[in-house]
Amino acid sequence: MKIEILGTGCPKCEKLAANAKAAAEKLGLACEFSKVTEINEIMKRGVMLTPALTIDGKVEVAGKVAAVDEITTMLANHAG
């Protein structure tokens, strides 16, 4: 499973990344994490508000820091 954090590296982006990693660990999933910081690349994905989170290329969260529990549910839905 590939998880991407889209954003410029602000504190909210860092918090979203930490929450995503915690959610993956909670489920025992081996995920590939990456960050997309280039504005043009973020916009190509249809994201206008950051931070954003994608799972396997699908935008799941945009414009907010999702809680660990929210991300855990998203990951479980993708994995199952």
DSSP file (Angstrom, degrees, kcal/mol; ACC not computed):
  #  RESIDUE AA STRUCTURE BP1 BP2  ACC     N-H-->O    O-->H-N    N-H-->O    O-->H-N    TCO  KAPPA ALPHA  PHI   PSI    X-CA   Y-CA   Z-CA
    1    1 A M              0   0    0      0, 0.0    31,-2.9     0, 0.0     2,-0.5   0.000 360.0 360.0 360.0 135.6    0.0    0.0    0.0
    2    2 A K  E     -a   32   0A   0     29,-0.2    54,-3.4    31,-0.0     2,-0.5  -0.916 360.0-171.4-110.8 125.1    1.4    3.4   -0.9
    3    3 A I  E     -aB  33  55A   0     29,-3.1    31,-1.8    -2,-0.5     2,-0.4  -0.957   3.8-170.9-116.1 129.2    0.6    6.4    1.2
    4    4 A E  E     -aB  34  54A   0     50,-2.1    50,-2.4    -2,-0.5     2,-0.6  -0.958  14.0-151.7-121.1 139.6    1.5    9.9    0.1
    5    5 A I  E     -aB  35  53A   0     29,-2.3    31,-2.9    -2,-0.4     2,-0.6  -0.952  15.6-157.5-106.0 121.7    1.4   13.2    2.1
    6    6 A L  E     +aB  36  52A   0     46,-2.8    46,-2.0    -2,-0.6     2,-0.3  -0.890  43.2  86.9-104.1 123.5    0.8   16.2   -0.1
    7    7 A G  S    S-     0   0    0     29,-2.6    -2,-0.1    -2,-0.6    42,-0.0  -0.923  81.6 -87.4 165.2 173.4    1.9   19.5    1.2
    8    8 A T  S    S-     0   0    0     -2,-0.3    29,-0.1     1,-0.0    31,-0.0   0.453  73.2 -92.6 -86.3  -1.0    4.7   22.0    1.5
    9    9 A G  S    S+     0   0    0      1,-0.2    28,-0.1    27,-0.1    -1,-0.0   0.650  72.2 154.3  98.9  17.6    6.2   20.5    4.7
   10   10 A C     >  -     0   0    0      1,-0.1     4,-2.1     4,-0.0     3,-0.4  -0.190  62.7 -95.3 -70.6 168.9    4.3   22.7    7.2
   11   11 A P  H  > S+     0   0    0      0, 0.0     4,-2.2     0, 0.0     5,-0.1   0.848 126.8  54.8 -55.9 -35.2    3.6   21.5   10.8
   12   12 A K  H  > S+     0   0    0      2,-0.2     4,-2.3     1,-0.2     5,-0.2   0.890 107.1  50.4 -66.4 -37.6    0.1   20.3    9.7
   13   13 A C  H  > S+     0   0    0     -3,-0.4     4,-2.3     2,-0.2    -1,-0.2   0.914 110.7  49.4 -63.8 -42.7    1.7   18.2    6.9
   14   14 A E  H  X S+     0   0    0     -4,-2.1     4,-2.2     2,-0.2    -2,-0.2   0.888 110.8  49.8 -64.1 -39.5    4.1   16.7    9.4
   15   15 A K  H  X S+     0   0    0     -4,-2.2     4,-2.5     2,-0.2    -2,-0.2   0.907 110.0  50.5 -66.6 -42.0    1.3   15.9   11.9
   16   16 A L  H  X S+     0   0    0     -4,-2.3     4,-2.3     2,-0.2    -2,-0.2   0.911 110.7  50.0 -62.1 -41.8   -0.7   14.2    9.1
   17   17 A A  H  X S+     0   0    0     -4,-2.3     4,-2.3     2,-0.2    -2,-0.2   0.917 111.2  48.5 -62.0 -44.1    2.3   12.1    8.2
   18   18 A A  H  X S+     0   0    0     -4,-2.2     4,-2.3     1,-0.2    -2,-0.2   0.901 111.6  49.6 -63.5 -41.3    2.9   11.1   11.8
   19   19 A N  H  X S+     0   0    0     -4,-2.5     4,-2.3     2,-0.2    -1,-0.2   0.890 110.2  50.8 -65.1 -39.5   -0.8   10.1   12.1
   20   20 A A  H  X S+     0   0    0     -4,-2.3     4,-2.2     2,-0.2    -2,-0.2   0.913 111.2  47.8 -65.2 -42.4   -0.7    8.1    9.0
   21   21 A K  H  X S+     0   0    0     -4,-2.3     4,-2.3     1,-0.2    -2,-0.2   0.905 111.7  50.4 -64.4 -41.0    2.4    6.2   10.2
   22   22 A A  H  X S+     0   0    0     -4,-2.3     4,-2.2     1,-0.2    -2,-0.2   0.892 110.3  50.2 -63.9 -39.2    0.7    5.6   13.6
   23   23 A A  H  X S+     0   0    0     -4,-2.3     4,-1.6     2,-0.2    -2,-0.2   0.907 110.5  48.9 -65.8 -42.2   -2.4    4.2   11.8
   24   24 A A  H  X>S+     0   0    0     -4,-2.2     5,-2.6     1,-0.2     4,-0.7   0.905 112.5  48.4 -64.2 -41.5   -0.4    1.9    9.6
   25   25 A E  H ><5S+     0   0    0     -4,-2.3     3,-0.6     1,-0.2    -2,-0.2   0.892 106.6  57.1 -64.5 -39.7    1.5    0.6   12.7
   26   26 A K  H 3<5S+     0   0    0     -4,-2.2    -1,-0.2     1,-0.3    -2,-0.2   0.865 113.6  39.4 -59.0 -37.6   -1.7    0.1   14.6
   27   27 A L  H 3<5S-     0   0    0     -4,-1.6    -1,-0.3    -5,-0.1    -2,-0.2   0.516 110.8-121.2 -90.2  -6.6   -3.0   -2.2   11.8
   28   28 A G  T <<5 +     0   0    0     -4,-0.7     2,-0.3    -3,-0.6    -3,-0.2   0.806  58.0 156.0  70.4  29.2    0.4   -3.8   11.3
   29   29 A L      < -     0   0    0     -5,-2.6     2,-1.0    -6,-0.2    -1,-0.2  -0.699  44.1-137.8 -92.1 139.6    0.5   -2.8    7.7
   30   30 A A        +     0   0    0     -2,-0.3     2,-0.3     2,-0.0    -5,-0.0  -0.841  37.5 176.0 -92.5 103.6    3.7   -2.4    5.7
   31   31 A C        -     0   0    0     -2,-1.0     2,-0.6   -10,-0.1   -29,-0.2  -0.809  32.9-128.6-113.0 150.7    3.1    0.8    3.8
   32   32 A E  E     -a    2   0A   0    -31,-2.9   -29,-3.1    -2,-0.3     2,-0.4  -0.880  30.5-160.1 -95.0 120.9    5.4    2.8    1.5
   33   33 A F  E     +a    3   0A   0     -2,-0.6     2,-0.3   -31,-0.2   -29,-0.2  -0.831  17.6 161.9-105.6 139.9    5.4    6.4    2.6
   34   34 A S  E     -a    4   0A   0    -31,-1.8   -29,-2.3    -2,-0.4     2,-0.4  -0.979  27.5-133.3-148.6 162.3    6.3    9.4    0.5
   35   35 A K  E     -a    5   0A   0     -2,-0.3     2,-0.6   -31,-0.2   -29,-0.2  -0.946   6.5-158.5-119.1 139.2    5.9   13.2    0.5
   36   36 A V  E     +a    6   0A   0    -31,-2.9   -29,-2.6    -2,-0.4   -27,-0.1  -0.967  23.2 159.7-115.6 113.8    4.8   15.3   -2.4
   37   37 A T        +     0   0    0     -2,-0.6     2,-0.5   -31,-0.2    -1,-0.1   0.569  38.3 105.7-111.9 -13.2    5.9   18.9   -1.9
   38   38 A E     >  -     0   0    0      1,-0.2     4,-2.2     2,-0.0     3,-0.4  -0.591  62.4-146.8 -74.6 119.0    5.9   20.3   -5.5
   39   39 A I  H  > S+     0   0    0     -2,-0.5     4,-2.6     1,-0.2     5,-0.2   0.875  96.8  52.4 -55.5 -43.5    2.8   22.6   -5.8
   40   40 A N  H  > S+     0   0    0      1,-0.2     4,-1.8     2,-0.2    -1,-0.2   0.887 110.2  48.5 -62.7 -38.1    2.3   21.7   -9.5
   41   41 A E  H  > S+     0   0    0     -3,-0.4     4,-0.8     2,-0.2    -1,-0.2   0.885 111.0  50.7 -68.2 -39.2    2.3   18.0   -8.7
   42   42 A I  H ><>S+     0   0    0     -4,-2.2     5,-1.5     1,-0.2     3,-0.8   0.927 111.0  48.4 -62.9 -45.2   -0.1   18.5   -5.9
   43   43 A M  H ><5S+     0   0    0     -4,-2.6     3,-2.1     1,-0.2    -2,-0.2   0.840 101.7  63.5 -66.9 -32.8   -2.5   20.4   -8.2
   44   44 A K  H 3<5S+     0   0    0     -4,-1.8    -1,-0.2     1,-0.3    -2,-0.2   0.799  99.6  55.7 -58.7 -28.2   -2.2   17.7  -10.9
   45   45 A R  T <<5S-     0   0    0     -4,-0.8    -1,-0.3    -3,-0.8    -2,-0.2   0.385 122.9-107.7 -86.8   3.6   -3.9   15.4   -8.4
   46   46 A G  T < 5S+     0   0    0     -3,-2.1     2,-0.6     1,-0.3    -3,-0.2   0.644  73.1 140.8  81.9  15.0   -6.8   17.7   -8.0
   47   47 A V      < +     0   0    0     -5,-1.5    -1,-0.3     1,-0.1    -2,-0.1  -0.818  18.7 164.5 -97.0 123.5   -5.8   18.9   -4.5
   48   48 A M        +     0   0    0     -2,-0.6     2,-0.4     1,-0.2    -1,-0.1   0.594  66.2  53.0-108.6 -18.3   -6.3   22.6   -3.8
   49   49 A L  S    S-     0   0    0      2,-0.1    14,-0.8    15,-0.0    15,-0.2  -0.975  84.5-117.4-122.3 131.2   -6.0   22.5    0.0
   50   50 A T  S    S+     0   0    0     -2,-0.4     2,-0.2    12,-0.2   -43,-0.1  -0.819  79.5  54.4-113.2 158.3   -3.2   20.9    1.9
   51   51 A P  S    S+     0   0    0      0, 0.0    12,-1.8     0, 0.0    13,-1.0   0.506  72.6 168.5 -76.0 159.6   -2.3   18.9    3.8
   52   52 A A  E     -BC   6  62A   0    -46,-2.0   -46,-2.8    10,-0.2     2,-0.4  -0.958  22.7-150.5-137.5 157.6   -3.7   16.0    1.9
   53   53 A L  E     -BC   5  61A   0      8,-2.3     7,-2.9    -2,-0.3     8,-1.5  -0.995   8.3-168.1-131.2 132.1   -3.3   12.2    2.1
   54   54 A T  E     -BC   4  59A   0    -50,-2.4   -50,-2.1    -2,-0.4     2,-0.5  -0.933   7.4-159.4-117.5 146.2   -3.6    9.7   -0.7
   55   55 A I  E >  S-BC   3  58A   0      3,-2.2     3,-1.9    -2,-0.4   -52,-0.2  -0.985  83.1 -18.5-122.3 118.6   -3.8    5.9   -0.4
   56   56 A D  T 3  S-     0   0    0    -54,-3.4   -53,-0.1    -2,-0.5    -1,-0.1   0.870 130.7 -50.6  50.3  41.7   -2.8    4.0   -3.5
   57   57 A G  T 3  S+     0   0    0    -55,-0.4     2,-0.5     1,-0.2    -1,-0.3   0.331 112.4 117.5  86.3  -7.2   -3.2    7.2   -5.6
   58   58 A K  E <   -C   55   0A   0     -3,-1.9    -3,-2.2     1,-0.0     2,-0.5  -0.833  67.5-124.9 -98.5 126.8   -6.7    8.1   -4.3
   59   59 A V  E     +C   54   0A   0     -2,-0.5    -5,-0.2    -5,-0.2     3,-0.1  -0.559  37.5 166.2 -70.2 119.9   -7.1   11.3   -2.4
   60   60 A E  E     +     0   0A   0     -7,-2.9     2,-0.4    -2,-0.5    -6,-0.2   0.719  63.9  22.7-105.3 -30.9   -8.7   10.4    0.9
   61   61 A V  E     +C   53   0A   0     -8,-1.5    -8,-2.3     5,-0.0     2,-0.3  -1.000  61.4 174.1-141.0 136.8   -8.1   13.7    2.9
   62   62 A A  E     +C   52   0A   0     -2,-0.4   -10,-0.2   -10,-0.2   -12,-0.2  -0.983  65.0   9.7-144.7 134.9   -7.6   17.2    1.8
   63   63 A G  S    S+     0   0    0    -12,-1.8     2,-0.3   -14,-0.8   -13,-0.2   0.591 111.5  64.6  81.5  11.5   -7.3   20.5    3.8
   64   64 A K  S    S-     0   0    0    -13,-1.0     2,-0.8   -15,-0.2    -1,-0.2  -0.987  81.5-107.9-156.7 164.9   -7.2   19.0    7.3
   65   65 A V        -     0   0    0     -2,-0.3     2,-0.1   -15,-0.1   -52,-0.1  -0.872  39.2-145.8 -97.3 107.2   -5.2   16.8    9.6
   66   66 A A        -     0   0    0     -2,-0.8   -47,-0.1     1,-0.1   -46,-0.0  -0.469  18.6-114.1 -73.0 144.0   -7.1   13.5    9.9
   67   67 A A     >  -     0   0    0     -2,-0.1     4,-2.2     1,-0.1     5,-0.2  -0.311  26.2-107.7 -73.2 161.0   -6.9   11.8   13.3
   68   68 A V  H  > S+     0   0    0      1,-0.2     4,-2.7     2,-0.2     5,-0.2   0.907 120.4  52.7 -55.6 -44.6   -5.2    8.4   13.7
   69   69 A D  H  > S+     0   0    0      1,-0.2     4,-2.0     2,-0.2    -1,-0.2   0.887 108.0  50.8 -62.6 -39.4   -8.5    6.7   14.1
   70   70 A E  H  > S+     0   0    0      1,-0.2     4,-2.0     2,-0.2    -1,-0.2   0.934 113.3  44.8 -61.7 -46.2   -9.9    8.2   10.8
   71   71 A I  H  X S+     0   0    0     -4,-2.2     4,-2.9     1,-0.2     5,-0.2   0.870 108.3  57.9 -68.4 -36.6   -6.8    7.1    8.9
   72   72 A T  H  X S+     0   0    0     -4,-2.7     4,-2.4    -5,-0.2    -1,-0.2   0.921 107.5  47.9 -57.8 -44.3   -6.9    3.6   10.5
   73   73 A T  H  X S+     0   0    0     -4,-2.0     4,-2.2     2,-0.2    -2,-0.2   0.913 111.6  50.0 -62.6 -43.8  -10.4    3.2    9.1
   74   74 A M  H  X S+     0   0    0     -4,-2.0     4,-1.9     1,-0.2    -2,-0.2   0.927 112.6  46.6 -60.5 -45.9   -9.4    4.4    5.7
   75   75 A L  H  X S+     0   0    0     -4,-2.9     4,-2.6     1,-0.2     5,-0.2   0.901 110.6  52.3 -65.2 -41.0   -6.4    2.0    5.6
   76   76 A A  H  X S+     0   0    0     -4,-2.4     4,-1.9    -5,-0.2    -1,-0.2   0.898 109.0  51.0 -61.6 -40.3   -8.5   -1.0    6.8
   77   77 A N  H  < S+     0   0    0     -4,-2.2    -1,-0.2     1,-0.2    -2,-0.2   0.879 113.2  44.8 -65.4 -37.8  -11.0   -0.3    4.0
   78   78 A H  H  < S+     0   0    0     -4,-1.9    -2,-0.2     1,-0.2    -1,-0.2   0.863 115.8  46.7 -72.7 -36.2   -8.2   -0.3    1.4
   79   79 A A  H  <        0   0    0     -4,-2.6    -2,-0.2     1,-0.2    -1,-0.2   0.791 360.0 360.0 -76.5 -27.5   -6.6   -3.4    2.8
   80   80 A G     <        0   0    0     -4,-1.9    -1,-0.2    -5,-0.2    -2,-0.2   0.468 360.0 360.0-102.3 360.0   -9.7   -5.4    3.2
